[in-house]
Amino acid sequence: MSLLLEWLLLLLWMYQWMIVAYVLISWFPEYRNGRFAQVLSSVVEPYVAIFRRWIPPLGMFDISTIVAIIVLQIAIRGLSG
């Protein structure tokens, strides 16, 4: 596997965990306004917003982030496979 592909896979894997952190921070209102949460939101929100346009929330649950992670997993497996 080429070095560039390995770096791309690492970045996709890290981005996936950034989405997970973004979801976890959203559960705690006192942390949403922190600097880390704002930076994380500015990085993750543009990608997740793509899925929010097509997938409405189910009650209180926003499953667009789950779909975003699944799409990243498919990309990671496709590239590494």
N, C-alpha and C positions, 0 to 999 in steps of 0.2 A: 504494500500500500504506500502511496506517495506521501511525502511529508505534508504537502498542502491538504490532501484529503484527511489526514489525521488531525490537522489543526481545525479543519472545518467541522469534523465530527466532535471534537472537543468543544468548540464554540456552540454548536447546536445543543450538546449535552448541558453545557453551562446555562444556556438560554432557557432550557426546559426547567432547570432548577430555579432560575430567576422567576419564572411564572409561578412555580409552587410557592416561593417566598412571597410573591405579590398577593397570592390568594390568602396565605396565612396572615399577612399583615392586615388585609382587608377585614379580617374577623375581629381585630382589636382597634377600636376607634381612637384610642389614645396614642397609637403609634402611626396612624395614617398621615398625620401632618408633619412627621419628622423628616429630616433631610434625606435619610436613606430611603424612606418610603416614596418621597417625591422623585428621587433619581430612578428608583426601580420602576415607578409608574411611567415615567417618561420613556423608559426603554421598552417596557412590556406592553403598554397600552396600545401603541399603533398596530402591533401584530394581533392582539386579542380583539381589537375593534373590528378587524376584518370579519371575524366570526360572529361578533355581536350583531352585525348588520343582518345576518341570515338566521341566527338562532335567538329567538326571544327568551327571556328568563322564564323559568318554570316556577311560578310563585316567588319565593324568596331566593331561589337558587339560580345562579348564572352558570349554565353548563358550557358556555362558550369557551371558558378557560380549559375545561376538560377536553373539548374537541381540539383546541389549539395544541394541547400537549400530545394528543393522539396523532395529529398531523406531523408534529415534530418527530415523534417516535417512528412513524412510517418513513420519514425522510432519513432518519439516522440508520434505520435498518436497511433501507434501500441503498444508501451510500456505502455501508460497511459490508453488505452482503455479497 
